[in-house]
Amino acid sequence: MLYLMMDKTRNYNLVKVGRSSDLNSRRSSYRSSNPFAIMRSTCAGTNNAELTAHGLLSQVGTRVPRTEWFIVSDDIFEELYEKGMFYFFPKNKIYFQETFEEIELTNCVGCGIIKIQ
């Protein structure tokens, strides 16, 4: 499965598309290293589909050196938040997972996490 991770807790809008055969394990590993990033949505996909998504992100954002994360504008970040993986694959069935509000309530009520409305 492909997944879209999003993080707006720093001064940047960070997004990442990755692939995992075990989404629960992948999410757990992110939760321990970056508890405020969300797994926004998922869909079926291959290694080539992941590379396609990375190519699209390269057109609208800047890759963080030596990582799979991209910095994108506020507008692109909001569009990705709204559309999830549909942004990349409009013909796939998309599964929405987490919201920033859920993560804030789980990890840090009142810590000033930016919410998208």
N, C-alpha and C positions, 0 to 999 in steps of 0.2 A: 504494500500500500504506500501511496505517496502521502505526505503530510505537509501542511503549511504552518510553520512556527512564526509567531509575531511577538515583538518586544518593543514597548514604548516607555520603558522605565528610565532610560538614559536620555541624553540630549539628541538622540537619533531615532528614526523610525527603522527598526531592524526587521527584516523578513528572511525566511529560509525555507526552501523546499527541499525535503529529504525523502528517503525511501527506507522502509523497514518492513521486515516480515513479522515483527512483534511490536505493534504500536504501544501496548501497555508498558513494555520494558523500555522502549525509547522514551516515552513520556516520563517515566520514573527517573530515568537518567538526566533528562533536562530539568526536572523539578528539583533535583538535588544540586545541580550546578547553576541553574538560573530559575529560581522559583516564580518569577514574575512574567516569564515568557509563556505564551499560550499556544496550544496546538489548536489552531482555529478551525481547520477542516482537513478532511482526508478524502482520497478517492483511489480507485485501482490505478495502477500504472507500472510501467517497466523502467529499466535503467535509462532507455532512450527518452522516455517521457520526462524523467527527472532532468535530463540534460536539456530538453526542449524548454522546460520551465526556467532553468538557469539562464538559457539564452534570452528568454523574454525579460527576465529580471535584469540582465545586463543592459538591455535596451532602455529600461526605465529607471535604473538605479546604478549604484556604484558598489562593486564587491569589496567587502572588508578583506584586506590582504590575508592570505593563508587560512581562510575560513570559507564556509558555504553561506555566510550571511551577507545580505545586501542592505545598503542604506537607500531608502526611497523617500520621495517627497511626502508631505502630508496628504496630498490628493491621492497619490497612488496607494499609500498606506490605508486610507479610508476605503478606497475601492476594493482593495484586497480583503479588508475586514468584512465588508458587505458581501462580496462575491465568494470569498474563500477560493478553493481550487477551481471553481467555475471560471475564474479569471483566466486560467491557463487552458482548461479543458471543458469548454461549454457543452460538450456532448456526453460527458461522463456523469454518473450518479455521484453526487457530492454529499458527504456526511459532515455536518457541522458539529464541532466538539465543544470548545471552551469559549468563554467570553472574558474580557478583562474584568468585568464586575465579579464573576465567580472567583477568579484568582485573587482579587483584592480581598474579598470576604474570607477566603480560605487562609491567605498568607499574612495579611497585614492591614487590618481595618484601620483607616485613618492615617496611612503612611504617605498620602499624597500621590498615589498612583494616578496617572492621567487616564481618564475614561473617554472613550469614543462614544459620542451620542448620535 
